Amino acid sequence: MNLLLFRDDQQAFDKTAVEDALCRIGVLEFADTFLTGAILAGVFAAEGDEVMVELKDDLLAISISDSSPAGMKLVLELQKAMPEPLRLIDQGYNFDALVPEYSTVDALMQATLC
């Protein structure tokens, strides 16, 4: 299931700030992209898995390819690297989690069980 991160204040992300954050947390194969709907994309590896991460071209959302432990770790690492609180949903809007309320992958995974 794809995950979507938004700023809690509903403002657009700053492309440079997101790019810096992604680089700091170890996103690999990171580059500007020509993928439809995304302006930045890369791969994050953790928990024995990899997930794709994209900054959407409207700058309103960051997409993460799945809700695996690697995806949840990426969410937590992005929150640590970004100054504003982030809100996490899935594409079906089955949950809505304010990321700063969670400090571990297990806690975030538990909160997002559908």
TAVENWO-V711606 format. One record per pair of residues at least 12 apart in sequence whose C-alpha atoms are under 7 Angstrom apart, sorted by sequence separation. I is the first residue (numbers start at 1). J is the second residue. D is the distance in whole Angstrom. If there is no record, write none. Layout:
I&J&D, I&J&D
//
This chain:
30&42&4, 41&53&6, 42&54&7, 52&64&6, 53&65&6, 86&98&6, 87&99&6, 29&42&5, 30&43&7, 41&54&4, 51&64&7, 52&65&5, 86&99&6, 28&42&6, 29&43&6, 40&54&5, 41&55&6, 51&65&6, 85&99&7, 27&42&6, 28&43&5, 40&55&5, 51&66&7, 85&100&6, 27&43&5, 28&44&6, 38&54&6, 39&55&6, 27&44&5, 38&55&6, 39&56&6, 95&112&6, 26&44&7, 38&56&4, 39&57&5, 37&56&6, 38&57&5, 51&70&7, 37&57&5, 50&70&6, 51&71&6, 79&99&7, 94&114&6, 49&70&6, 47&69&6, 47&70&5, 46&70&5, 45&70&7, 73&105&6, 72&105&6, 69&105&6, 72&108&7, 72&109&7, 13&59&5, 12&59&5, 13&60&6, 12&60&5, 11&60&7, 25&77&7, 6&60&6, 6&61&5, 5&61&5, 6&62&7, 4&61&6, 5&62&5, 21&78&7, 4&62&6, 5&63&6, 4&63&5, 3&63&6, 4&64&6, 21&81&5, 2&63&7, 3&64&5, 21&82&7, 2&64&6, 3&65&6, 2&65&5, 3&66&6, 2&66&5, 3&67&7, 1&66&5, 2&67&7, 1&67&6, 7&84&7, 8&85&6, 7&85&6, 8&86&5, 7&86&5, 8&87&5, 6&86&6, 7&87&6, 5&86&6, 6&87&5, 5&87&6, 6&88&7, 5&88&5, 4&88&6, 5&89&7, 3&88&7, 4&89&5, 3&89&6, 4&90&6, 3&90&4, 4&91&7, 2&90&6, 3&91&6, 1&90&7, 2&91&6
//
